[in-house]
């Protein structure tokens, strides 16, 4: 009996299957438990006030539907590319291309945002220069091989989780913590909760990195469906614990106005010794997120190059490290340029729109699976699609307009190429 793709160690000229469940979970956590947890609570509290936890629950529910759809699809198509591949196989070439385009442009902006976060914490006055240096360093690590990337991400995740655990323990034991601050106040609005969910979803979106590494995961039909919900569940527990601590110590209004919410939480809780540690952890977390994000973007770039939607040269695999080094170098260059020229707020808003578009197409793709292919419960992709559309439209108007324009431009490029091909 011939082995399917999930048992094949590697394809000729392809990537090697080196990652197990633990490695895949760590890479997903490296993307989720990153700068988002250090930065997103404050703007989310400004949007939802004491309804912050409702926004977190809504973001987690949408993320769960997306994760379930992505896991079932990844088990069927264990190759690099994520929803680019799923959309192409289930919906047609155009929708696959559009998903890949949304992912690449959206996550390139995410990479820039993470790099700028590193710069802001390491050297605020030279944030852009530090951001570019961080991108160069991460690109070098990724080009050296995915095993090295997974090992470094494991260390980063362990450090960040330890610091967050120290914050939760210190805050919970503090006299400054008041559980009454968790009560839902009259200032909470439905629109505010939606906006908070959209902001917090940005921090949840890292589980897609696991699916985009499908060609490098051992036994992907079993590994990916296990790794995605595990990574998402761990991230949700961490986010909820940190959000509860920040709300009970600072209160909704204090959290909303905090420049560095977790550092302020530690300071008010009387754990001043944690403040510099948290600042260092924030920079390390953003670096880990940047590492995992660039890894995923380069793999989708590889898949699109294989199908000639991007230059074929980007599909070249380096024999020694078994990495798509040209795709990684290009992604690194574009991210470095973006980080040098943009600000973190604009990058996050644009990224959110692209990511939500990507997951909307993942849910539509999952809806076409048959029971024999492991189709999730019918309601899961339907709720996931609806959630993605609602959260996307709840973003600031400027992000919606810019994101829609870029997605439309990508569709126009695809149509132009098709028309040119037919004329030939």
N, C-alpha and C positions, 0 to 999 in steps of 0.2 A: 504494500500500500504506500503510495507516495505521500510525502509530508506536505502539509499546507504551509502557507507563509508564516504562520505563527510558530512553527517548529524549525523553520529554516534558519541556520545561524546567520547567514548573510547572503545577499544576492551578488552575482558577479558584478563588480564595479560599484556595489552599493555600500551601505553603512553596516557596521558590525553590531550584532545584538549583544550588548554588554550589560544592560541595566536590569536589575531585578526590582521587586516591589518596593523595597526600602529606598533604593536609589531614585525610583520614579516619584515616590511620595516626597522625598527630600527636595527634588527639583521643583515639584509643585508648591511645596511650602516656601521654598526660596523665593518664588514669585509672589505668593500671597502674603506671607508674614514679612513684608518688606516695609518700604517707606510709608505705605498706606496707613498702617496702624499708628504711626507716629504723627501723621499729618491730617488724616481725614476726620477724626472725631470733632475737631473744632468747627470746620465748615458744615459738617452734618448737624451739629448742635445749633448752629446759627439758622439752619433751615428748619429743623424740626423741634428745637427746644427740648422739653422733657420727653418728646416722642422719639428721641434718638434710637432707643432700643426697638421701637416699632419699625423704624427704617432699617435697622440692622436685620431684624427678622424677615422683612420683605426682601431685602437684598439676598439673604441666605436662601430663601425659598426659590427665588428666580435662579440663583446660582445652582441650587440642587437640581432643578429641572434641566438646566443646561448641562450640568455635569453628567446626569443620567443619560441624556441623549448622546452626549459626546462619547461616553464610555461604551455604549452599545455600538455606536458607529466605528469607534476605534478598534473594537474587537473584530469587526467584519473587514476592516481595511487597515491592517497593521503596517502602515508605511508612513513616511514623512509627509507632512502637509496638512494634517488635521482637516478642518471643514473645507478647505480647498479641494481635497480629494473626495470627501463625502458628498459635497455639492455636485462635483463633476460626475460622480458615479450614479448618484440617485436622482439628480434634477437636470443634469445636462451641463455641457461645457461652459456656457455663459455664466450659470449660477455658481459653478465651482470657481471660475475665474473671479467673479465678483466677491465671493467669500475670501479668496486669497488676497485680493486687492485690499479689502476692508481690514483684514488682519495685518498685512504688512504695513500699510500706512498708519493704522491705529496704534499698533504696537511699536512702530518706530518712534511715534510721539511718546509712548509710555517709557521707552528706553531713555529718551531725552529727559523726561521728567525725573526718572530715577537718578540719572547722572547729575542733574542739577540739584537734586536733594543731597547727594553726596557732597557736592561743592558747598551747599549752604551750611551744612553741619561742620565740615572740615575747615573751611576758610571762607566765611561769608563775603568778605571783600573781593575775593577772587573766585567766586562760585563757578563762573563760566570756564575759566582756565582749568580748575580742578576737575570739572565735569568732563572736559575733553580728555584730560589725562586718565580719568577713570575708564572712559570708553576704550581708549587705546590698550590699557592693561587688561580689561575684560576680553577684548577681541583676541589678544595674544593667548590668553588662557583657553578660550574656546577653540582656537586654531590648533592648540597642542593636543586636543582630544577630549571627547565627552566624558571619559572616565575621570580625567583631572578636573573637569568642570563639576561633576557630581561630588567628588571628594571635597572640593573647596566649598561648595554649597552646603554640604553636611556640616562643616565646621561653623559656617556663618549662621545657619539655622539654630544650631545648638547654643551659640553665644546669645543670639537675640531672644530665644525662648527663656534662657536662664535669667536675663535682665528683666524681661516682662514678668516672669514669675516672682522675682524679688520685688518689683513694683506692686504687684497684686497683694503679696503677703504684707508688705509694709503699709500699704494704704488700708487694707482691711483691718489691721490691728491699730490703726490710728484713731485718736479721738475726734479727728476732723471729719471722719466718714459719717454721714447721716443718711440712713436708708430712706428716709422720707423724701429725699430729693429725687428718688426714682418714680414718684407718683406722677401720673399724667396730668398736666395742667391745662387750663382752659385756652392757653395760647397755641395749642397744637392744632395744625390744620392738615387736611388730607394732602394738599399740594406740597406742604412742607415735608411731610413724611416721605412722599414720592421723591422729592429732590434729595433728601438725605439718603434714601435707598440708592439713588443713582450715584451719588458720591461714594457711598460705601461699597457699591458693586465694583468700582474700580479696583479696590483692594482685594476682592474675592477672585478676580478673573484669572489668576495664575494657574489654575488647574488645567487650562488648555495646553500648557507647556508639555504636560504628560502625553496628551494625544498627538501633538506635533512631533514627538520623539518616537512614534510608533515603530519606525524602522530600526531603532536602536535598543528596543526593549525585548528581553527574553520572554518567550511564550506570551505575546501580547494579548491573545484572546482571553487569558486569565489575569495577567498582570495589570493591564490598564483598567478593566472594570473594578479591580480591587483598589488600585492606587488612587484613582480620582476621588471616590467618596471618602477614603481615609484622609487624604490631604485636605479636602474641603471640611470634613468634620473637625479635624484638629484646629484648622484656622478659625472656624466658627467659635469653638470653645475659647480660644485665645482672645479673639476679638470681643466676645461677650464679657469675659472676665475683666479685660482692660476697660471697656466702656462703662461697666458697672462701677468700677473703682473711680474712674475719672468723674462720673456723674455724682457719686456719693460724696466725694471729697470737694470738688469745685462747684457742683451744682450746674444746672443747664446754662445759666447766664455766664457763670465764670468760665465754663468750658468753651462757650461760644466765642468769648473774647480772648482766649488764650493764644499766645503766639507759638508757644511750644507746649501743647497740652499735657503730654506725659511728664515732661520736666516740671511743669507747674504743679501737676498732681503730686509728684514726689516732694516738692518743696513745701507745699501746704500741709502735706501729711507728716511733715517733720523728718523726712528722710533726705536731708540735703546732700548726704554723701552719694546718693543715687543720681543726682542731677548730671554730673559730668559723665557718669557711666552710661546714662540714657542717651546723652548726646553722641557719645561714641558708638553706642549700639544702633542709633538711628542711621548714622553714616554707614556702618557695616551692613545693616539690613537693606538699605538702598542699593549698596554694592552687590549684595546677593541677589536682589530682585533684578538688577541690571544684567547680571550674569545669566540668569535663567531666561530672561526676556530675549536677549540677543540670540541665545541658543535656539529658541523657538522660531524667531523671525527668520533666521538663516535657513532653517529646515523647510519652512514654507516657501522661501525664495528658491531653494533647491528643487522642490516639487514643481513649482511653476516654470522653472527653467527647463526641466525635463520635458514639459509639454509645450515648450517654445512660446509660452506667454511672456517670458523674460528671456534675455540672451542665453543661448545654450551653453556658453562658456561658464555660467554660474553653476552648472550641474556637475562640474569637475570635482571628483573625490581625490583627496591627497592620499597616496598609498600608505605612507608611514603611519599617519594619525587617524586615517579613515574618517576624515572630516571634509565637509564641503567648503574648503578654505577660501575659495574665491567669493562665494556667497557671504561668508562671514566677514571677509575684508570689506566688501561693498556695504553690507549692513553697518559695520563699524564706522565707515567713512561718513555715511549719511547721518547716522545718529550723532556723531561728533559734530558735524556741521550744524545740525538742528539744535544741539545743546549750546553751541556757541552763539546762536542767533535768536533763540526764543526764550520765553519765561515759562516757569513751571505751571502756572495757572492755565495758560492757553494750551499747553501740551496735554494736560489732564483732560480738559473739556473735549478737545478734538479726539483724543484717544478713546474716551468713553463711547462716543458715537460710533466710531469704527468697530469697537469690540462688541457692542450690542448688535450691530448689523451682522457681524460674523456669527454670533450665537443665534440670532433669529434664523439664519439660513441652516445652522446645525439642527435646530429643532424641526424645521420643515423637512430636512433630509431624514431625520430619525422617524418622522411620521410615515415615511414610505417603506420602512422595514417590515418584513413579514414576521409572523410569530416564529417561524423556523430560523429566522436570522436574529432572534433575540430582541424583537421590538419591545420597547418599554410600554407600560400601561398607556393607553391612548391619551389620557388626560395630561400626561407629563409633557410631551412636546407641545401640546396646545397651550398649556399654561406657561411654558417656557417662552414660546413665541410671543404670546400676549404680554408677558412681563418685560421682555426685551423692548418691544415697541413702546410700551408705556413709559419705561424708564428713559428710553432714548428721547422721547418727546418732552420729558420733564427736565431735561438738561437746559442750561441757559440758552437763550435764543441764538446767540452768536455761535455757540458750539453746534447747534442743530443746522444752522445755515451753512457754516463752513464745512461740516462733515458731509452734509447732503451734496454740496457742490463738488467735493473731492470724489465721493462715490460715483456721482454722475459723470465726472470727467473720466474716471476709470472705465465706466461702461462705454463712453464715447470712444475711447482708445480701442477697446475691444471691437466695437462695431466698425471703426475705421480700418483696422487690420483685416477683418473679415472681408470687407468690401474690396480692399486692395488685393487680397489673395484671389478672390473670384475673378477680378479683371485680368489677372495674370493667367 
